[in-house]
Amino acid sequence: MSKQPFYAGGLRFSCIRCSACCRYESGYVFLSEKDIALLAAEQKMDRDSFLQTYCRWIAFGGGVEYLSLKEKTGYDCIFWQDGCGVYAGRPLQCRTYPFWDSIMVSAEAWERAKSECPGMGKGELQSMARIEAALEARLAEPVITRNKLGV
């Protein structure tokens, strides 16, 4: 018999659109091909123009770079304008927050993240199935990467 995850009974979360996860601190919004297609279409841009205008490469260990949205001065998301300017079509990373591997790894990680997000622990009960669907979504929509040489 396998041990149930700490969220087996579900967790309460409702985005209250407070923008705490979108502003004031540096962060990365990593993008998938589907994210690019949706956001470029919403901005009425072709893919290359969208990438040049709104995206940047972030280097991590192992010689790999990840495609991320740019930030405005002051660390606001490039699409933040008195709230999310692309809320209906926001990237997968934004749509699945707070149900990320790094947060769902343990009850302790969930509790630490709650201190930064007023929607966590409140609002609608999200079922284990909903949480696991969010966790699995990244596997179906991987982020765009390249090696540091740009190949």
Order of alpha helices (4+ residues) and beta strands (2+ residues): beta-alpha-alpha-beta-beta-alpha-alpha-alpha-beta-alpha-beta
